Amino acid sequence: MDHRDPPFSEIGDFKQWGRFEIDVPHIGEQAKFQTAAALVRKHIPLRLGGFYIIASEEQILHSGSHEGNLQKHLIHLLQQVHNGHLTDERLVQEQVWTVHYFTTP
């Protein structure tokens, strides 16, 4: 995505697509986890499905989709990193994720 693009696009009362950065909460960083989860909630409306890409400055780290609740899915990924349960080393090693998303109502 061109960084000159706006950070999100609003259609009606929800954000259709956008991007934001998250400071990745690692084990023991409860305050950082709560801040990251709040940021996901701010950007991605509850109960909307969609597609996402998690990237670092150098590469795409992870991508996927969730049919019913993209917000919950991304928070669950953050929680897995925070609890030490995620095995994808690329996601665990990064300090910051840039999340690109497109919601589907």
N, CA, C and O atoms as a Tinker XYZ file with bonds, in Angstrom:
   420  protein
     1  N      0.847000   -1.169000    0.000000    73     2
     2  CA     0.000000    0.000000    0.000000    64     1     3
     3  C      0.893000    1.233000    0.000000    63     2     4     5
     4  O      1.880000    1.287000    0.734000    81     3
     5  N      0.559000    2.202000   -0.802000    73     3     6
     6  CA     1.300000    3.453000   -0.879000    64     5     7
     7  C      1.092000    4.219000    0.425000    63     6     8     9
     8  O     -0.047000    4.465000    0.822000    81     7
     9  N      2.175000    4.597000    1.089000    73     7    10
    10  CA     2.057000    5.278000    2.382000    64     9    11
    11  C      1.478000    6.677000    2.267000    63    10    12    13
    12  O      1.216000    7.320000    3.283000    81    11
    13  N      1.278000    7.156000    1.060000    73    11    14
    14  CA     0.619000    8.445000    0.877000    64    13    15
    15  C     -0.891000    8.296000    0.904000    63    14    16    17
    16  O     -1.604000    9.296000    0.991000    81    15
    17  N     -1.395000    7.073000    0.831000    73    15    18
    18  CA    -2.832000    6.842000    0.913000    64    17    19
    19  C     -3.315000    7.216000    2.313000    63    18    20    21
    20  O     -2.541000    7.178000    3.270000    81    19
    21  N     -4.595000    7.578000    2.432000    73    19    22
    22  CA    -5.121000    7.840000    3.777000    64    21    23
    23  C     -5.090000    6.566000    4.607000    63    22    24    25
    24  O     -5.102000    5.472000    4.043000    81    23
    25  N     -5.049000    6.674000    5.938000    73    23    26
    26  CA    -4.926000    5.492000    6.784000    64    25    27
    27  C     -6.178000    4.622000    6.824000    63    26    28    29
    28  O     -6.107000    3.479000    7.276000    81    27
    29  N     -7.331000    5.134000    6.361000    73    27    30
    30  CA    -8.540000    4.315000    6.334000    64    29    31
    31  C     -9.563000    4.920000    5.379000    63    30    32    33
    32  O     -9.436000    6.071000    4.960000    81    31
    33  N    -10.562000    4.141000    5.048000    73    31    34
    34  CA   -11.650000    4.584000    4.188000    64    33    35
    35  C    -12.958000    4.290000    4.900000    63    34    36    37
    36  O    -13.204000    3.153000    5.303000    81    35
    37  N    -13.794000    5.297000    5.058000    73    35    38
    38  CA   -15.069000    5.099000    5.748000    64    37    39
    39  C    -16.211000    5.036000    4.744000    63    38    40    41
    40  O    -16.307000    5.859000    3.834000    81    39
    41  N    -17.074000    4.043000    4.930000    73    39    42
    42  CA   -18.288000    3.928000    4.141000    64    41    43
    43  C    -19.417000    3.763000    5.138000    63    42    44    45
    44  O    -19.447000    2.797000    5.901000    81    43
    45  N    -20.336000    4.697000    5.130000    73    43    46
    46  CA   -21.398000    4.656000    6.131000    64    45    47
    47  C    -20.799000    4.879000    7.501000    63    46    48    49
    48  O    -20.078000    5.851000    7.723000    81    47
    49  N    -21.100000    3.972000    8.426000    73    47    50
    50  CA   -20.601000    4.142000    9.787000    64    49    51
    51  C    -19.494000    3.153000   10.139000    63    50    52    53
    52  O    -19.209000    2.940000   11.317000    81    51
    53  N    -18.859000    2.539000    9.119000    73    51    54
    54  CA   -17.754000    1.639000    9.432000    64    53    55
    55  C    -16.581000    1.882000    8.494000    63    54    56    57
    56  O    -16.743000    2.415000    7.396000    81    55
    57  N    -15.424000    1.490000    8.936000    73    55    58
    58  CA   -14.213000    1.628000    8.145000    64    57    59
    59  C    -14.077000    0.401000    7.256000    63    58    60    61
    60  O    -14.007000   -0.727000    7.743000    81    59
    61  N    -14.040000    0.629000    5.962000    73    59    62
    62  CA   -13.992000   -0.488000    5.023000    64    61    63
    63  C    -12.586000   -1.060000    4.920000    63    62    64    65
    64  O    -12.423000   -2.280000    4.874000    81    63
    65  N    -11.585000   -0.220000    4.882000    73    63    66
    66  CA   -10.210000   -0.690000    4.809000    64    65    67
    67  C     -9.312000    0.306000    5.519000    63    66    68    69
    68  O     -9.694000    1.453000    5.755000    81    67
    69  N     -8.118000   -0.147000    5.855000    73    67    70
    70  CA    -7.187000    0.761000    6.504000    64    69    71
    71  C     -5.916000    0.057000    6.917000    63    70    72    73
    72  O     -5.674000   -1.102000    6.580000    81    71
    73  N     -5.119000    0.792000    7.651000    73    71    74
    74  CA    -3.876000    0.245000    8.189000    64    73    75
    75  C     -3.556000    0.975000    9.489000    63    74    76    77
    76  O     -3.940000    2.129000    9.683000    81    75
    77  N     -2.856000    0.290000   10.359000    73    75    78
    78  CA    -2.406000    0.882000   11.614000    64    77    79
    79  C     -1.239000    0.072000   12.135000    63    78    80    81
    80  O     -1.039000   -1.078000   11.744000    81    79
    81  N     -0.471000    0.682000   13.019000    73    79    82
    82  CA     0.681000    0.003000   13.614000    64    81    83
    83  C      0.381000   -0.365000   15.052000    63    82    84    85
    84  O     -0.283000    0.373000   15.781000    81    83
    85  N      0.887000   -1.528000   15.442000    73    83    86
    86  CA     0.712000   -2.041000   16.807000    64    85    87
    87  C      2.084000   -2.342000   17.393000    63    86    88    89
    88  O      2.910000   -2.995000   16.756000    81    87
    89  N      2.324000   -1.859000   18.618000    73    87    90
    90  CA     3.496000   -2.301000   19.381000    64    89    91
    91  C      3.152000   -3.688000   19.911000    63    90    92    93
    92  O      2.201000   -3.848000   20.676000    81    91
    93  N      3.920000   -4.676000   19.507000    73    91    94
    94  CA     3.599000   -6.077000   19.809000    64    93    95
    95  C      3.856000   -6.374000   21.287000    63    94    96    97
    96  O      4.964000   -6.168000   21.780000    81    95
    97  N      2.819000   -6.862000   21.998000    73    95    98
    98  CA     2.987000   -7.188000   23.423000    64    97    99
    99  C      3.589000   -8.574000   23.603000    63    98   100   101
   100  O      3.004000   -9.572000   23.182000    81    99
   101  N      4.735000   -8.632000   24.216000    73    99   102
   102  CA     5.366000   -9.923000   24.482000    64   101   103
   103  C      5.052000  -10.369000   25.902000    63   102   104   105
   104  O      4.330000   -9.678000   26.622000    81   103
   105  N      5.575000  -11.494000   26.307000    73   103   106
   106  CA     5.258000  -12.086000   27.609000    64   105   107
   107  C      5.498000  -11.074000   28.730000    63   106   108   109
   108  O      6.561000  -10.460000   28.819000    81   107
   109  N      4.491000  -10.916000   29.577000    73   107   110
   110  CA     4.595000  -10.034000   30.735000    64   109   111
   111  C      4.255000   -8.577000   30.472000    63   110   112   113
   112  O      4.286000   -7.770000   31.401000    81   111
   113  N      3.935000   -8.218000   29.249000    73   111   114
   114  CA     3.642000   -6.819000   28.914000    64   113   115
   115  C      2.134000   -6.596000   28.817000    63   114   116   117
   116  O      1.600000   -6.330000   27.740000    81   115
   117  N      1.459000   -6.708000   29.962000    73   115   118
   118  CA    -0.002000   -6.628000   30.017000    64   117   119
   119  C     -0.523000   -5.273000   29.557000    63   118   120   121
   120  O     -1.496000   -5.216000   28.805000    81   119
   121  N      0.096000   -4.191000   29.985000    73   119   122
   122  CA    -0.369000   -2.855000   29.580000    64   121   123
   123  C     -0.239000   -2.679000   28.069000    63   122   124   125
   124  O     -1.114000   -2.095000   27.431000    81   123
   125  N      0.843000   -3.180000   27.505000    73   123   126
   126  CA     1.043000   -3.088000   26.058000    64   125   127
   127  C     -0.014000   -3.925000   25.319000    63   126   128   129
   128  O     -0.495000   -3.521000   24.260000    81   127
   129  N     -0.375000   -5.090000   25.876000    73   127   130
   130  CA    -1.424000   -5.913000   25.269000    64   129   131
   131  C     -2.756000   -5.173000   25.280000    63   130   132   133
   132  O     -3.466000   -5.158000   24.275000    81   131
   133  N     -3.093000   -4.566000   26.399000    73   131   134
   134  CA    -4.368000   -3.845000   26.504000    64   133   135
   135  C     -4.420000   -2.672000   25.519000    63   134   136   137
   136  O     -5.461000   -2.411000   24.916000    81   135
   137  N     -3.305000   -1.973000   25.358000    73   135   138
   138  CA    -3.239000   -0.863000   24.400000    64   137   139
   139  C     -3.392000   -1.378000   22.974000    63   138   140   141
   140  O     -4.107000   -0.776000   22.174000    81   139
   141  N     -2.728000   -2.483000   22.648000    73   139   142
   142  CA    -2.812000   -3.065000   21.307000    64   141   143
   143  C     -4.235000   -3.535000   21.004000    63   142   144   145
   144  O     -4.745000   -3.293000   19.910000    81   143
   145  N     -4.875000   -4.202000   21.959000    73   143   146
   146  CA    -6.249000   -4.670000   21.754000    64   145   147
   147  C     -7.203000   -3.489000   21.561000    63   146   148   149
   148  O     -8.111000   -3.555000   20.732000    81   147
   149  N     -7.006000   -2.423000   22.313000    73   147   150
   150  CA    -7.849000   -1.226000   22.159000    64   149   151
   151  C     -7.663000   -0.609000   20.775000    63   150   152   153
   152  O     -8.621000   -0.112000   20.182000    81   151
   153  N     -6.450000   -0.639000   20.265000    73   151   154
   154  CA    -6.176000   -0.105000   18.931000    64   153   155
   155  C     -6.887000   -0.932000   17.854000    63   154   156   157
   156  O     -7.442000   -0.374000   16.908000    81   155
   157  N     -6.869000   -2.251000   17.999000    73   155   158
   158  CA    -7.599000   -3.106000   17.055000    64   157   159
   159  C     -9.089000   -2.772000   17.118000    63   158   160   161
   160  O     -9.736000   -2.632000   16.080000    81   159
   161  N     -9.633000   -2.645000   18.327000    73   159   162
   162  CA   -11.066000   -2.328000   18.491000    64   161   163
   163  C    -11.408000   -0.968000   17.881000    63   162   164   165
   164  O    -12.495000   -0.789000   17.332000    81   163
   165  N    -10.499000   -0.029000   17.977000    73   163   166
   166  CA   -10.725000    1.318000   17.423000    64   165   167
   167  C    -10.817000    1.273000   15.897000    63   166   168   169
   168  O    -11.629000    1.985000   15.306000    81   167
   169  N    -10.006000    0.457000   15.267000    73   167   170
   170  CA    -9.933000    0.437000   13.808000    64   169   171
   171  C    -10.904000   -0.535000   13.144000    63   170   172   173
   172  O    -11.458000   -0.225000   12.089000    81   171
   173  N    -11.115000   -1.691000   13.738000    73   171   174
   174  CA   -11.908000   -2.733000   13.083000    64   173   175
   175  C    -13.190000   -2.958000   13.874000    63   174   176   177
   176  O    -13.143000   -3.386000   15.027000    81   175
   177  N    -14.336000   -2.674000   13.259000    73   175   178
   178  CA   -15.617000   -2.832000   13.957000    64   177   179
   179  C    -15.879000   -4.289000   14.356000    63   178   180   181
   180  O    -15.425000   -5.223000   13.696000    81   179
   181  N    -16.609000   -4.450000   15.430000    73   179   182
   182  CA   -16.981000   -5.760000   15.946000    64   181   183
   183  C    -17.906000   -6.482000   14.965000    63   182   184   185
   184  O    -18.763000   -5.866000   14.332000    81   183
   185  N    -17.717000   -7.778000   14.854000    73   183   186
   186  CA   -18.574000   -8.671000   14.079000    64   185   187
   187  C    -18.545000   -8.430000   12.572000    63   186   188   189
   188  O    -19.508000   -8.765000   11.882000    81   187
   189  N    -17.472000   -7.860000   12.053000    73   187   190
   190  CA   -17.289000   -7.786000   10.609000    64   189   191
   191  C    -16.161000   -8.731000   10.231000    63   190   192   193
   192  O    -15.126000   -8.767000   10.897000    81   191
   193  N    -16.356000   -9.483000    9.180000    73   191   194
   194  CA   -15.296000  -10.324000    8.670000    64   193   195
   195  C    -14.375000   -9.495000    7.792000    63   194   196   197
   196  O    -14.596000   -8.301000    7.590000    81   195
   197  N    -13.350000  -10.138000    7.277000    73   195   198
   198  CA   -12.471000   -9.420000    6.382000    64   197   199
   199  C    -11.149000  -10.124000    6.169000    63   198   200   201
   200  O    -10.931000  -11.254000    6.606000    81   199
   201  N    -10.289000   -9.420000    5.490000    73   199   202
   202  CA    -8.962000   -9.910000    5.133000    64   201   203
   203  C     -7.919000   -9.030000    5.805000    63   202   204   205
   204  O     -8.179000   -7.858000    6.075000    81   203
   205  N     -6.743000   -9.582000    6.076000    73   203   206
   206  CA    -5.695000   -8.793000    6.713000    64   205   207
   207  C     -4.319000   -9.249000    6.254000    63   206   208   209
   208  O     -4.123000  -10.382000    5.814000    81   207
   209  N     -3.387000   -8.335000    6.371000    73   207   210
   210  CA    -1.966000   -8.613000    6.171000    64   209   211
   211  C     -1.248000   -7.983000    7.356000    63   210   212   213
   212  O     -1.492000   -6.823000    7.688000    81   211
   213  N     -0.372000   -8.736000    7.987000    73   211   214
   214  CA     0.491000   -8.202000    9.040000    64   213   215
   215  C      1.882000   -8.135000    8.442000    63   214   216   217
   216  O      2.410000   -9.136000    7.957000    81   215
   217  N      2.481000   -6.937000    8.480000    73   215   218
   218  CA     3.775000   -6.738000    7.837000    64   217   219
   219  C      4.744000   -6.037000    8.777000    63   218   220   221
   220  O      4.351000   -5.363000    9.730000    81   219
   221  N      6.018000   -6.220000    8.476000    73   219   222
   222  CA     7.077000   -5.427000    9.106000    64   221   223
   223  C      7.540000   -4.437000    8.046000    63   222   224   225
   224  O      6.940000   -4.353000    6.974000    81   223
   225  N      8.578000   -3.702000    8.327000    73   223   226
   226  CA     9.108000   -2.783000    7.321000    64   225   227
   227  C      9.697000   -3.542000    6.141000    63   226   228   229
   228  O      9.722000   -3.020000    5.026000    81   227
   229  N     10.168000   -4.760000    6.365000    73   227   230
   230  CA    10.876000   -5.514000    5.336000    64   229   231
   231  C     10.031000   -6.534000    4.595000    63   230   232   233
   232  O     10.323000   -6.841000    3.439000    81   231
   233  N      8.978000   -7.074000    5.234000    73   231   234
   234  CA     8.289000   -8.206000    4.611000    64   233   235
   235  C      6.888000   -8.394000    5.163000    63   234   236   237
   236  O      6.522000   -7.836000    6.197000    81   235
   237  N      6.111000   -9.202000    4.441000    73   235   238
   238  CA     4.818000   -9.643000    4.939000    64   237   239
   239  C      5.088000  -10.769000    5.929000    63   238   240   241
   240  O      5.782000  -11.734000    5.608000    81   239
   241  N      4.543000  -10.642000    7.122000    73   239   242
   242  CA     4.768000  -11.622000    8.180000    64   241   243
   243  C      3.679000  -12.688000    8.214000    63   242   244   245
   244  O      3.948000  -13.856000    8.496000    81   243
   245  N      2.444000  -12.273000    7.925000    73   243   246
   246  CA     1.308000  -13.184000    8.063000    64   245   247
   247  C      0.129000  -12.560000    7.328000    63   246   248   249
   248  O      0.013000  -11.336000    7.264000    81   247
   249  N     -0.730000  -13.380000    6.784000    73   247   250
   250  CA    -1.951000  -12.863000    6.165000    64   249   251
   251  C     -3.050000  -13.888000    6.344000    63   250   252   253
   252  O     -2.789000  -15.062000    6.607000    81   251
   253  N     -4.275000  -13.435000    6.199000    73   251   254
   254  CA    -5.387000  -14.355000    6.340000    64   253   255
   255  C     -6.709000  -13.629000    6.270000    63   254   256   257
   256  O     -6.791000  -12.464000    5.880000    81   255
   257  N     -7.728000  -14.344000    6.654000    73   255   258
   258  CA    -9.071000  -13.768000    6.664000    64   257   259
   259  C     -9.862000  -14.417000    7.790000    63   258   260   261
   260  O     -9.494000  -15.465000    8.322000    81   259
   261  N    -10.947000  -13.764000    8.130000    73   259   262
   262  CA   -11.859000  -14.330000    9.113000    64   261   263
   263  C    -13.263000  -13.961000    8.683000    63   262   264   265
   264  O    -13.563000  -12.790000    8.452000    81   263
   265  N    -14.112000  -14.949000    8.578000    73   263   266
   266  CA   -15.436000  -14.753000    8.016000    64   265   267
   267  C    -16.356000  -13.916000    8.894000    63   266   268   269
   268  O    -17.120000  -13.099000    8.381000    81   267
   269  N    -16.295000  -14.105000   10.209000    73   267   270
   270  CA   -17.298000  -13.488000   11.060000    64   269   271
   271  C    -16.839000  -12.387000   11.990000    63   270   272   273
   272  O    -17.636000  -11.517000   12.341000    81   271
   273  N    -15.571000  -12.394000   12.405000    73   271   274
   274  CA   -15.148000  -11.418000   13.400000    64   273   275
   275  C    -13.643000  -11.177000   13.296000    63   274   276   277
   276  O    -12.852000  -11.767000   14.032000    81   275
   277  N    -13.272000  -10.316000   12.384000    73   275   278
   278  CA   -11.853000  -10.013000   12.161000    64   277   279
   279  C    -11.217000   -9.385000   13.400000    63   278   280   281
   280  O    -10.073000   -9.693000   13.734000    81   279
   281  N    -11.948000   -8.513000   14.077000    73   279   282
   282  CA   -11.432000   -7.869000   15.287000    64   281   283
   283  C    -11.008000   -8.913000   16.326000    63   282   284   285
   284  O     -9.895000   -8.861000   16.850000    81   283
   285  N    -11.890000   -9.842000   16.611000    73   283   286
   286  CA   -11.607000  -10.881000   17.611000    64   285   287
   287  C    -10.422000  -11.747000   17.181000    63   286   288   289
   288  O     -9.591000  -12.127000   18.006000    81   287
   289  N    -10.353000  -12.054000   15.891000    73   287   290
   290  CA    -9.266000  -12.886000   15.368000    64   289   291
   291  C     -7.902000  -12.211000   15.583000    63   290   292   293
   292  O     -6.955000  -12.858000   16.032000    81   291
   293  N     -7.803000  -10.921000   15.265000    73   291   294
   294  CA    -6.529000  -10.209000   15.433000    64   293   295
   295  C     -6.153000  -10.060000   16.905000    63   294   296   297
   296  O     -4.980000  -10.175000   17.260000    81   295
   297  N     -7.129000   -9.808000   17.751000    73   295   298
   298  CA    -6.849000   -9.716000   19.189000    64   297   299
   299  C     -6.372000  -11.069000   19.713000    63   298   300   301
   300  O     -5.498000  -11.130000   20.578000    81   299
   301  N     -6.943000  -12.145000   19.194000    73   299   302
   302  CA    -6.504000  -13.485000   19.601000    64   301   303
   303  C     -5.042000  -13.727000   19.188000    63   302   304   305
   304  O     -4.280000  -14.310000   19.959000    81   303
   305  N     -4.639000  -13.287000   17.987000    73   303   306
   306  CA    -3.232000  -13.402000   17.583000    64   305   307
   307  C     -2.325000  -12.643000   18.549000    63   306   308   309
   308  O     -1.281000  -13.151000   18.960000    81   307
   309  N     -2.728000  -11.429000   18.906000    73   307   310
   310  CA    -1.940000  -10.639000   19.865000    64   309   311
   311  C     -1.852000  -11.353000   21.214000    63   310   312   313
   312  O     -0.798000  -11.381000   21.849000    81   311
   313  N     -2.965000  -11.923000   21.634000    73   311   314
   314  CA    -2.992000  -12.631000   22.915000    64   313   315
   315  C     -2.066000  -13.845000   22.894000    63   314   316   317
   316  O     -1.406000  -14.144000   23.890000    81   315
   317  N     -2.016000  -14.546000   21.756000    73   315   318
   318  CA    -1.121000  -15.698000   21.649000    64   317   319
   319  C      0.344000  -15.274000   21.757000    63   318   320   321
   320  O      1.140000  -15.957000   22.402000    81   319
   321  N      0.704000  -14.157000   21.133000    73   319   322
   322  CA     2.075000  -13.650000   21.257000    64   321   323
   323  C      2.332000  -13.254000   22.710000    63   322   324   325
   324  O      3.365000  -13.605000   23.280000    81   323
   325  N      1.395000  -12.529000   23.301000    73   323   326
   326  CA     1.526000  -12.055000   24.679000    64   325   327
   327  C      1.687000  -13.212000   25.668000    63   326   328   329
   328  O      2.422000  -13.096000   26.649000    81   327
   329  N      1.005000  -14.318000   25.411000    73   327   330
   330  CA     1.066000  -15.473000   26.315000    64   329   331
   331  C      2.170000  -16.465000   25.968000    63   330   332   333
   332  O      2.369000  -17.450000   26.679000    81   331
   333  N      2.890000  -16.208000   24.874000    73   331   334
   334  CA     3.965000  -17.104000   24.475000    64   333   335
   335  C      3.491000  -18.365000   23.784000    63   334   336   337
   336  O      4.229000  -19.349000   23.737000    81   335
   337  N      2.272000  -18.366000   23.242000    73   335   338
   338  CA     1.695000  -19.558000   22.633000    64   337   339
   339  C      1.751000  -19.556000   21.106000    63   338   340   341
   340  O      1.342000  -20.534000   20.481000    81   339
   341  N      2.238000  -18.500000   20.502000    73   339   342
   342  CA     2.292000  -18.435000   19.041000    64   341   343
   343  C      3.631000  -18.986000   18.573000    63   342   344   345
   344  O      4.680000  -18.623000   19.106000    81   343
   345  N      3.593000  -19.850000   17.590000    73   343   346
   346  CA     4.830000  -20.491000   17.130000    64   345   347
   347  C      5.407000  -19.845000   15.877000    63   346   348   349
   348  O      6.509000  -20.206000   15.464000    81   347
   349  N      4.708000  -18.911000   15.266000    73   347   350
   350  CA     5.222000  -18.238000   14.073000    64   349   351
   351  C      6.292000  -17.227000   14.505000    63   350   352   353
   352  O      5.973000  -16.129000   14.962000    81   351
   353  N      7.541000  -17.608000   14.357000    73   351   354
   354  CA     8.656000  -16.789000   14.847000    64   353   355
   355  C      8.699000  -15.398000   14.214000    63   354   356   357
   356  O      9.128000  -14.438000   14.855000    81   355
   357  N      8.260000  -15.287000   12.973000    73   355   358
   358  CA     8.283000  -13.964000   12.329000    64   357   359
   359  C      7.377000  -12.991000   13.061000    63   358   360   361
   360  O      7.725000  -11.820000   13.212000    81   359
   361  N      6.219000  -13.452000   13.520000    73   359   362
   362  CA     5.305000  -12.584000   14.266000    64   361   363
   363  C      5.833000  -12.288000   15.665000    63   362   364   365
   364  O      5.700000  -11.170000   16.162000    81   363
   365  N      6.424000  -13.285000   16.290000    73   363   366
   366  CA     6.897000  -13.141000   17.666000    64   365   367
   367  C      8.106000  -12.214000   17.755000    63   366   368   369
   368  O      8.229000  -11.456000   18.718000    81   367
   369  N      8.988000  -12.263000   16.780000    73   367   370
   370  CA    10.236000  -11.500000   16.841000    64   369   371
   371  C     10.065000  -10.014000   16.560000    63   370   372   373
   372  O     10.909000   -9.216000   16.968000    81   371
   373  N      9.008000   -9.627000   15.881000    73   371   374
   374  CA     8.823000   -8.217000   15.531000    64   373   375
   375  C      8.389000   -7.394000   16.742000    63   374   376   377
   376  O      7.652000   -7.874000   17.603000    81   375
   377  N      8.845000   -6.179000   16.790000    73   375   378
   378  CA     8.440000   -5.251000   17.852000    64   377   379
   379  C      7.187000   -4.463000   17.459000    63   378   380   381
   380  O      6.400000   -4.057000   18.313000    81   379
   381  N      7.018000   -4.256000   16.146000    73   379   382
   382  CA     5.877000   -3.493000   15.630000    64   381   383
   383  C      5.291000   -4.242000   14.438000    63   382   384   385
   384  O      6.016000   -4.690000   13.551000    81   383
   385  N      3.964000   -4.369000   14.434000    73   383   386
   386  CA     3.256000   -4.903000   13.271000    64   385   387
   387  C      2.542000   -3.759000   12.586000    63   386   388   389
   388  O      1.972000   -2.895000   13.253000    81   387
   389  N      2.564000   -3.740000   11.262000    73   387   390
   390  CA     1.677000   -2.868000   10.509000    64   389   391
   391  C      0.561000   -3.766000    9.994000    63   390   392   393
   392  O      0.801000   -4.701000    9.230000    81   391
   393  N     -0.656000   -3.471000   10.420000    73   391   394
   394  CA    -1.814000   -4.280000   10.045000    64   393   395
   395  C     -2.568000   -3.556000    8.940000    63   394   396   397
   396  O     -3.017000   -2.425000    9.123000    81   395
   397  N     -2.706000   -4.212000    7.800000    73   395   398
   398  CA    -3.498000   -3.725000    6.677000    64   397   399
   399  C     -4.763000   -4.586000    6.666000    63   398   400   401
   400  O     -4.672000   -5.810000    6.768000    81   399
   401  N     -5.944000   -3.967000    6.543000    73   399   402
   402  CA    -7.177000   -4.746000    6.609000    64   401   403
   403  C     -8.220000   -4.240000    5.617000    63   402   404   405
   404  O     -8.201000   -3.084000    5.194000    81   403
   405  N     -9.114000   -5.129000    5.267000    73   403   406
   406  CA   -10.266000   -4.809000    4.446000    64   405   407
   407  C    -11.436000   -5.560000    5.042000    63   406   408   409
   408  O    -11.421000   -6.790000    5.077000    81   407
   409  N    -12.455000   -4.849000    5.514000    73   407   410
   410  CA   -13.594000   -5.525000    6.123000    64   409   411
   411  C    -14.673000   -5.815000    5.093000    63   410   412   413
   412  O    -14.812000   -5.107000    4.095000    81   411
   413  N    -15.431000   -6.868000    5.355000    73   411   414
   414  CA   -16.527000   -7.249000    4.484000    64   413   415
   415  C    -17.798000   -7.318000    5.331000    63   414   416   417
   416  O    -17.911000   -8.178000    6.204000    81   415
   417  N    -18.745000   -6.428000    5.085000    73   415   418
   418  CA   -19.966000   -6.389000    5.918000    64   417   419
   419  C    -20.855000   -7.602000    5.702000    63   418   420
   420  O    -21.911000   -7.713000    6.326000    81   419
